[in-house]
Amino acid sequence: MSLSIKAVEWLWARLIATYGVRFMAQYEGVPVADVKTDWANRLARFHDRREAVLWALENLPDMPPNALGFARLCAQAPAPVVPALPEPPADPVRMRAELAKLAPVLAKRPPAADHRDWARRLLARVDAGERVAPACVRMAREALARGGVALGGA
């Protein structure tokens, strides 16, 4: 579906009012009906996006655009804001039912990993009399003292 010729004529009236003879000079020697038909076809994708055409009219360049340039300008128009409905409140009964379905999955989940267990094992080896590099012992003690905060962490 193309833009109506009546809409193109309305648009041209605004462009002629803005640019004057500079707008019409670019079509000198070309049948005006053919040019308007071209405008209608090139702007067809905006037939239901009046706000894009109006935005383009408010943001015209210094030089008068042809049909291609005006269509590009219309395409740059911001997308219309579509109001969203408010999110419905959660149904507590349904939430409990859905969470109950997860109980078997959560029961099969392995226990949470103890990321400081390596430090405990290393210090147990030291206590058993094994020789361990002093730097490793220091890092193990720091890890247990800090509560497992990663190096470089706060």
Residue frames as a rotation matrix with the C-alpha (Angstrom) as fourth column:
MET 1
0.585 0.811 0.000 0.00
0.811 -0.585 0.000 0.00
0.000 0.000 -1.000 0.00
SER 2
-0.456 -0.751 0.477 1.47
0.741 -0.618 -0.265 3.33
0.494 0.233 0.838 -1.02
LEU 3
-0.622 0.197 -0.758 0.99
0.424 -0.729 -0.538 6.70
-0.658 -0.656 0.370 0.59
SER 4
0.394 0.839 0.376 -1.99
0.821 -0.136 -0.555 8.52
-0.415 0.527 -0.742 -0.88
ILE 5
-0.269 -0.431 0.861 -1.37
0.809 -0.586 -0.040 11.27
0.522 0.686 0.507 -3.42
LYS 6
0.649 0.564 0.510 -3.38
0.162 -0.758 0.632 13.56
0.743 -0.327 -0.583 -1.15
ALA 7
0.854 -0.404 -0.327 -0.89
0.370 0.033 0.928 12.87
-0.365 -0.914 0.177 1.67
VAL 8
-0.110 -0.923 0.368 2.03
0.974 -0.026 0.226 13.52
-0.199 0.384 0.902 -0.71
GLU 9
0.043 0.193 0.980 0.46
0.545 -0.827 0.139 16.81
0.838 0.528 -0.141 -1.78
TRP 10
0.957 0.286 0.043 0.05
0.099 -0.461 0.882 17.81
0.272 -0.840 -0.470 1.89
LEU 11
0.507 -0.845 -0.168 3.69
0.647 0.245 0.722 16.89
-0.569 -0.475 0.672 2.49
TRP 12
-0.204 -0.573 0.794 4.87
0.952 -0.306 0.023 18.77
0.229 0.760 0.608 -0.59
ALA 13
0.587 0.472 0.658 2.97
0.313 -0.882 0.353 21.89
0.747 -0.001 -0.665 0.54
ARG 14
0.947 -0.273 -0.168 5.02
0.103 -0.235 0.966 21.86
-0.303 -0.933 -0.194 3.77
LEU 15
0.132 -0.955 0.264 8.28
0.814 0.256 0.522 21.22
-0.566 0.146 0.811 1.90
ILE 16
-0.001 -0.063 0.998 7.57
0.808 -0.588 -0.037 24.02
0.589 0.806 0.051 -0.60
ALA 17
0.882 0.349 0.315 6.74
0.093 -0.787 0.610 26.34
0.461 -0.509 -0.727 2.31
THR 18
0.743 -0.653 -0.149 10.05
0.263 0.079 0.962 25.43
-0.616 -0.753 0.230 3.93
TYR 19
-0.181 -0.934 0.308 12.39
0.618 0.135 0.775 25.37
-0.765 0.331 0.552 0.92
GLY 20
0.254 0.363 -0.896 10.50
-0.393 -0.808 -0.439 27.46
-0.884 0.464 -0.062 -1.65
VAL 21
0.732 0.068 -0.678 11.77
-0.681 0.042 -0.731 27.25
-0.021 0.997 0.077 -5.23
ARG 22
-0.377 -0.926 0.035 14.78
-0.926 0.377 0.007 25.16
-0.019 -0.030 -0.999 -4.17
PHE 23
-0.320 0.323 0.890 12.45
-0.239 0.882 -0.406 22.23
-0.917 -0.343 -0.205 -3.56
MET 24
0.697 0.707 0.117 10.68
-0.032 0.194 -0.981 22.49
-0.716 0.680 0.158 -6.91
ALA 25
0.393 -0.608 -0.690 13.90
-0.902 -0.399 -0.163 23.21
-0.176 0.687 -0.705 -8.85
GLN 26
-0.561 -0.668 0.489 15.12
-0.579 0.739 0.345 19.63
-0.592 -0.089 -0.801 -8.32
TYR 27
-0.211 0.567 0.796 12.13
0.464 0.775 -0.429 18.38
-0.860 0.279 -0.427 -10.34
GLU 28
0.107 0.204 -0.973 12.33
-0.595 -0.771 -0.227 20.88
-0.797 0.603 0.038 -13.20
GLY 29
-0.346 -0.178 -0.921 11.56
-0.931 0.189 0.313 19.19
0.118 0.966 -0.231 -16.50
VAL 30
-0.979 0.072 -0.192 10.09
0.096 0.988 -0.119 16.06
0.181 -0.135 -0.974 -14.85
PRO 31
-0.190 0.978 0.088 6.33
-0.080 -0.105 0.991 15.43
0.979 0.181 0.098 -14.89
VAL 32
-0.531 -0.005 0.847 5.10
-0.794 -0.346 -0.500 16.37
0.295 -0.938 0.180 -11.38
ALA 33
0.579 0.808 0.113 2.54
-0.805 0.543 0.239 13.53
0.131 -0.229 0.964 -11.35
ASP 34
0.542 -0.456 -0.706 5.34
0.075 0.863 -0.500 10.98
0.837 0.218 0.502 -11.88
VAL 35
-0.546 -0.791 0.278 7.43
-0.171 -0.219 -0.960 12.52
0.820 -0.572 -0.016 -9.11
LYS 36
-0.212 0.545 0.812 4.51
-0.971 -0.210 -0.113 12.52
0.109 -0.812 0.573 -6.67
THR 37
0.803 0.457 -0.382 3.81
-0.454 0.885 0.106 8.88
0.386 0.088 0.918 -7.52
ASP 38
0.043 -0.880 -0.473 7.44
0.168 0.473 -0.865 8.08
0.985 -0.043 0.168 -6.78
TRP 39
-0.647 -0.220 0.730 7.15
-0.598 -0.447 -0.665 9.86
0.472 -0.867 0.157 -3.41
ALA 40
0.337 0.867 0.367 3.98
-0.935 0.265 0.234 7.91
0.106 -0.422 0.900 -2.63
ASN 41
0.760 -0.076 -0.645 5.70
-0.081 0.974 -0.209 4.61
0.645 0.211 0.735 -3.41
ARG 42
-0.239 -0.962 -0.132 8.93
0.127 0.104 -0.986 5.38
0.963 -0.252 0.098 -1.55
LEU 43
-0.717 0.040 0.696 7.04
-0.642 -0.424 -0.638 6.50
0.270 -0.905 0.330 1.55
ALA 44
0.085 0.830 -0.551 4.63
-0.422 0.531 0.734 3.54
0.903 0.170 0.396 1.44
ARG 45
-0.232 -0.217 -0.948 6.15
0.579 0.753 -0.314 1.91
0.782 -0.622 -0.049 4.52
PHE 46
-0.968 -0.116 -0.221 5.20
0.247 -0.581 -0.776 5.00
-0.038 -0.806 0.591 6.53
HIS 47
-0.490 0.843 0.225 1.51
-0.049 -0.284 0.957 5.00
0.871 0.458 0.181 5.53
ASP 48
0.577 0.718 -0.389 0.57
0.350 0.214 0.912 3.97
0.738 -0.663 -0.128 9.09
ARG 49
0.052 -0.631 -0.774 3.40
0.990 -0.072 0.125 5.84
-0.135 -0.772 0.621 10.85
ARG 50
0.669 0.329 0.666 2.27
0.488 -0.871 -0.059 9.44
0.561 0.364 -0.743 10.65
GLU 51
0.923 -0.328 -0.204 4.49
0.022 -0.482 0.876 10.33
-0.385 -0.812 -0.438 13.64
ALA 52
0.062 -0.941 0.332 7.60
0.719 0.273 0.640 9.35
-0.693 0.199 0.693 11.61
VAL 53
0.023 0.023 0.999 6.60
0.899 -0.437 -0.010 11.69
0.437 0.899 -0.030 8.77
LEU 54
0.894 0.339 0.292 5.87
0.178 -0.868 0.463 14.51
0.411 -0.362 -0.837 11.22
TRP 55
0.636 -0.745 -0.203 9.22
0.290 -0.014 0.957 13.89
-0.715 -0.667 0.208 12.95
ALA 56
-0.136 -0.692 0.709 10.98
0.958 0.091 0.273 14.09
-0.253 0.717 0.650 9.57
LEU 57
0.398 0.357 0.845 9.26
0.618 -0.785 0.040 17.40
0.678 0.507 -0.533 8.85
GLU 58
0.999 -0.026 0.021 10.51
-0.033 -0.627 0.778 18.76
-0.007 -0.778 -0.628 12.19
ASN 59
0.377 -0.918 0.125 14.08
0.023 0.144 0.989 17.58
-0.926 -0.370 0.076 11.46
LEU 60
0.944 0.058 0.324 14.60
0.321 0.052 -0.946 18.62
-0.072 0.997 0.030 7.85
PRO 61
-0.021 -1.000 -0.004 18.12
0.905 -0.021 0.425 19.11
-0.425 0.006 0.905 6.52
ASP 62
-0.250 -0.162 -0.955 19.34
-0.013 -0.985 0.171 22.42
-0.968 0.055 0.244 5.10
MET 63
-0.847 -0.065 -0.527 19.01
-0.520 -0.097 0.849 21.21
-0.106 0.993 0.048 1.51
PRO 64
0.151 0.988 0.003 15.64
-0.959 0.148 -0.241 20.02
-0.239 0.033 0.970 0.19
PRO 65
-0.540 -0.358 0.761 15.40
-0.289 0.929 0.232 16.22
-0.790 -0.094 -0.605 0.23
ASN 66
-0.498 0.445 -0.744 14.24
-0.724 0.260 0.639 14.06
0.478 0.857 0.193 -2.64
ALA 67
0.563 0.818 -0.115 11.95
-0.636 0.518 0.572 11.06
0.528 -0.249 0.812 -2.01
LEU 68
0.325 -0.523 -0.788 14.87
0.401 0.831 -0.386 8.80
0.857 -0.190 0.480 -1.02
GLY 69
-0.707 -0.662 0.250 16.29
0.116 -0.456 -0.882 11.34
0.698 -0.594 0.399 1.39
PHE 70
-0.252 0.690 0.678 12.94
-0.874 -0.464 0.148 12.03
0.416 -0.556 0.720 3.00
ALA 71
0.698 0.469 -0.542 12.26
-0.255 0.869 0.423 8.28
0.669 -0.157 0.726 3.42
ARG 72
-0.135 -0.828 -0.544 15.68
0.523 0.407 -0.749 7.91
0.842 -0.385 0.378 5.11
LEU 73
-0.756 -0.096 0.648 14.80
-0.367 -0.757 -0.541 10.78
0.542 -0.647 0.536 7.40
CYS 74
0.297 0.934 0.201 11.46
-0.817 0.139 0.560 9.16
0.494 -0.330 0.804 8.29
ALA 75
0.536 -0.134 -0.834 13.28
0.189 0.981 -0.037 5.91
0.823 -0.138 0.551 9.08
GLN 76
-0.568 -0.822 -0.037 15.42
0.289 -0.157 -0.944 7.78
0.771 -0.547 0.327 11.63
ALA 77
0.019 0.659 0.752 12.37
-0.654 -0.561 0.508 8.80
0.756 -0.502 0.420 13.64
PRO 78
-0.824 -0.306 0.476 12.34
-0.566 0.456 -0.687 7.39
-0.007 -0.836 -0.549 17.16
ALA 79
-0.686 0.592 -0.423 10.07
0.380 0.787 0.485 4.42
0.621 0.172 -0.765 17.71
PRO 80
0.013 0.766 0.643 6.72
-0.470 -0.563 0.680 5.34
0.882 -0.311 0.353 19.20
VAL 81
-0.883 -0.253 0.396 6.40
-0.457 0.265 -0.849 4.79
0.110 -0.930 -0.350 22.93
VAL 82
-0.113 0.839 -0.532 3.91
-0.135 0.517 0.845 2.03
0.984 0.167 0.055 23.58
PRO 83
-0.141 0.078 0.987 2.47
-0.963 -0.242 -0.119 2.18
0.230 -0.967 0.109 27.08
ALA 84
-0.662 -0.143 -0.736 2.73
-0.050 0.988 -0.146 -1.08
0.748 -0.060 -0.661 28.97
LEU 85
0.528 0.849 0.031 0.10
-0.206 0.092 0.974 -2.47
0.824 -0.520 0.224 31.26
PRO 86
0.031 -0.526 0.850 1.12
-0.993 -0.115 -0.035 -2.79
0.116 -0.843 -0.526 34.89
GLU 87
-0.650 -0.335 -0.682 2.42
-0.294 0.938 -0.181 -6.20
0.701 0.083 -0.708 35.87
PRO 88
0.475 0.880 -0.013 -0.26
-0.346 0.200 0.917 -8.19
0.809 -0.430 0.400 37.69
PRO 89
0.058 -0.452 0.890 0.49
-0.998 -0.003 0.063 -9.11
-0.026 -0.892 -0.451 41.28
ALA 90
-0.724 -0.388 -0.571 1.77
-0.412 0.906 -0.093 -12.61
0.553 0.168 -0.816 41.96
ASP 91
0.477 0.878 -0.037 -0.81
-0.590 0.351 0.727 -15.15
0.652 -0.325 0.685 43.10
PRO 92
-0.201 -0.646 0.736 0.55
-0.979 0.155 -0.130 -16.58
-0.030 -0.747 -0.664 46.39
VAL 93
0.476 0.437 0.763 -1.36
-0.443 0.869 -0.221 -19.85
-0.760 -0.233 0.607 46.02
ARG 94
0.989 -0.110 -0.094 0.03
-0.041 0.411 -0.911 -20.47
0.139 0.905 0.402 42.55
MET 95
0.256 -0.957 0.138 3.55
-0.764 -0.288 -0.577 -19.49
0.592 0.042 -0.805 43.64
ARG 96
-0.051 -0.236 0.970 3.46
-0.864 0.498 0.076 -22.02
-0.501 -0.835 -0.230 46.50
ALA 97
0.776 0.413 0.478 2.23
-0.139 0.850 -0.509 -24.70
-0.616 0.328 0.716 44.09
GLU 98
0.845 -0.504 -0.178 5.00
-0.197 0.015 -0.980 -23.96
0.497 0.863 -0.087 41.57
LEU 99
-0.008 -0.880 0.474 7.69
-0.934 -0.162 -0.317 -23.91
0.356 -0.446 -0.821 44.27
ALA 100
0.291 0.185 0.939 6.38
-0.642 0.765 0.048 -27.22
-0.709 -0.617 0.341 45.61
LYS 101
0.998 0.063 -0.022 7.04
-0.056 0.609 -0.791 -28.72
-0.036 0.791 0.611 42.17
LEU 102
0.412 -0.911 -0.001 10.71
-0.509 -0.229 -0.830 -27.77
0.756 0.342 -0.558 42.58
ALA 103
0.523 -0.187 0.831 11.11
-0.819 0.161 0.551 -29.60
-0.237 -0.969 -0.069 45.91
PRO 104
0.873 -0.230 0.430 12.25
0.236 0.971 0.041 -32.92
-0.427 0.066 0.902 44.33
VAL 105
0.637 -0.671 0.380 14.84
0.357 -0.180 -0.917 -31.09
0.683 0.720 0.125 42.22
LEU 106
0.339 -0.497 0.799 16.17
-0.705 -0.697 -0.134 -29.16
0.623 -0.518 -0.586 45.20
ALA 107
0.764 -0.026 0.645 16.34
-0.505 0.598 0.622 -32.36
-0.402 -0.801 0.444 47.27
LYS 108
0.824 -0.450 0.344 18.66
0.553 0.770 -0.317 -33.96
-0.122 0.451 0.884 44.66
ARG 109
0.738 -0.551 0.390 20.95
-0.213 -0.738 -0.641 -30.93
0.641 0.390 -0.661 44.55
PRO 110
0.096 -0.773 -0.627 24.43
0.742 0.476 -0.473 -31.58
0.664 -0.420 0.619 45.97
PRO 111
0.612 0.107 -0.784 25.32
0.712 -0.506 0.487 -29.70
-0.344 -0.856 -0.386 49.13
ALA 112
0.965 -0.254 0.061 26.94
-0.212 -0.897 -0.388 -26.32
0.153 0.362 -0.920 48.74
ALA 113
0.421 -0.889 -0.177 30.67
0.594 0.418 -0.687 -26.55
0.685 0.184 0.705 48.13
ASP 114
0.851 -0.304 -0.429 33.08
0.245 -0.491 0.836 -25.42
-0.465 -0.816 -0.343 50.83
HIS 115
0.827 -0.492 0.273 35.60
0.163 -0.254 -0.953 -23.38
0.539 0.832 -0.130 48.89
ARG 116
0.328 -0.744 0.583 37.96
-0.889 -0.452 -0.076 -23.18
0.320 -0.493 -0.809 51.88
ASP 117
0.952 0.084 0.294 38.23
-0.197 0.905 0.378 -26.93
-0.234 -0.418 0.878 52.35
TRP 118
0.627 -0.779 -0.017 41.56
0.332 0.287 -0.898 -26.93
0.704 0.558 0.439 50.49
ALA 119
-0.003 -0.634 0.774 43.02
-0.576 -0.631 -0.519 -24.70
0.817 -0.447 -0.363 53.19
ARG 120
0.530 0.257 0.808 41.79
-0.834 0.330 0.442 -26.98
-0.154 -0.908 0.389 55.98
ARG 121
0.984 -0.176 0.019 43.22
0.176 0.957 -0.229 -30.06
0.022 0.229 0.973 54.24
LEU 122
0.353 -0.908 0.224 46.56
0.111 -0.198 -0.974 -28.33
0.929 0.369 0.031 53.69
LEU 123
-0.014 -0.342 0.940 46.83
-0.860 -0.475 -0.186 -27.24
0.510 -0.811 -0.288 57.35
ALA 124
0.825 0.306 0.474 45.87
-0.507 0.771 0.385 -30.78
-0.248 -0.558 0.792 58.45
ARG 125
0.779 -0.615 -0.125 48.84
0.375 0.616 -0.693 -32.09
0.503 0.493 0.710 56.43
VAL 126
-0.011 -0.781 0.624 51.08
-0.341 -0.584 -0.737 -29.55
0.940 -0.221 -0.260 58.17
ASP 127
0.299 0.216 0.930 49.72
-0.951 -0.008 0.308 -30.64
0.074 -0.976 0.203 61.58
ALA 128
0.988 0.079 0.135 50.46
-0.085 0.995 0.043 -34.27
-0.131 -0.054 0.990 60.61
GLY 129
0.353 -0.935 0.026 54.10
0.046 0.045 0.998 -33.30
-0.934 -0.351 0.059 60.13
GLU 130
0.405 -0.194 0.893 54.24
0.900 0.257 -0.353 -33.01
-0.161 0.947 0.279 56.34
ARG 131
-0.502 -0.633 -0.589 56.53
0.414 -0.774 0.479 -30.35
-0.759 -0.004 0.651 54.94
VAL 132
0.436 0.674 0.597 54.60
0.895 -0.259 -0.362 -27.73
-0.089 0.692 -0.716 52.95
ALA 133
-0.420 -0.603 0.678 55.95
0.699 -0.692 -0.183 -24.58
0.580 0.397 0.712 51.38
PRO 134
-0.663 0.101 -0.742 55.63
0.609 -0.503 -0.613 -21.67
-0.435 -0.858 0.272 53.80
ALA 135
-0.903 0.353 -0.243 53.85
-0.426 -0.802 0.418 -19.53
-0.048 0.481 0.875 51.18
CYS 136
-0.449 0.767 -0.459 51.16
0.000 0.513 0.858 -22.20
0.894 0.385 -0.230 50.81
VAL 137
-0.371 0.270 -0.889 50.69
0.907 0.309 -0.284 -22.38
0.198 -0.912 -0.360 54.59
ARG 138
-0.857 0.011 -0.515 50.43
0.176 -0.933 -0.313 -18.58
-0.485 -0.359 0.798 54.78
MET 139
-0.777 0.589 -0.219 47.81
-0.500 -0.369 0.784 -18.50
0.381 0.719 0.581 51.99
ALA 140
-0.339 0.661 -0.669 45.78
0.450 0.739 0.502 -21.26
0.826 -0.131 -0.548 53.65
ARG 141
-0.490 0.114 -0.864 45.77
0.845 -0.183 -0.503 -19.42
-0.215 -0.977 -0.007 56.98
GLU 142
-0.916 0.149 -0.372 44.80
-0.194 -0.977 0.086 -16.14
-0.351 0.151 0.924 55.25
ALA 143
-0.654 0.707 -0.269 41.97
-0.208 0.174 0.963 -17.85
0.728 0.685 0.033 53.38
LEU 144
-0.190 0.585 -0.788 40.54
0.797 0.561 0.224 -19.25
0.573 -0.585 -0.573 56.59
ALA 145
-0.613 -0.097 -0.784 41.04
0.655 -0.618 -0.435 -15.97
-0.443 -0.780 0.442 58.46
ARG 146
-0.923 0.229 -0.311 39.38
-0.345 -0.848 0.401 -13.89
-0.172 0.478 0.862 55.74
GLY 147
-0.074 0.935 0.346 36.46
-0.211 0.324 -0.922 -16.21
-0.975 -0.141 0.173 55.34
GLY 148
-0.087 -0.024 0.996 37.45
0.735 0.673 0.081 -17.13
-0.672 0.739 -0.041 51.80
VAL 149
0.718 0.286 -0.635 37.53
-0.132 -0.840 -0.527 -13.68
-0.684 0.462 -0.565 50.22
ALA 150
0.746 -0.413 0.523 39.23
0.664 0.403 -0.630 -13.95
0.049 0.817 0.574 46.83
LEU 151
-0.258 -0.915 -0.310 42.64
0.822 -0.376 0.428 -12.42
-0.508 -0.144 0.849 46.35
GLY 152
-0.915 -0.117 0.386 42.32
0.316 -0.803 0.506 -8.79
0.250 0.585 0.771 45.43
GLY 153
0.050 0.997 0.051 38.83
0.609 -0.071 0.790 -8.72
0.792 -0.008 -0.611 46.96
ALA 154
-0.071 -0.004 0.997 37.76
-0.472 -0.881 -0.037 -6.30
0.879 -0.474 0.061 49.61
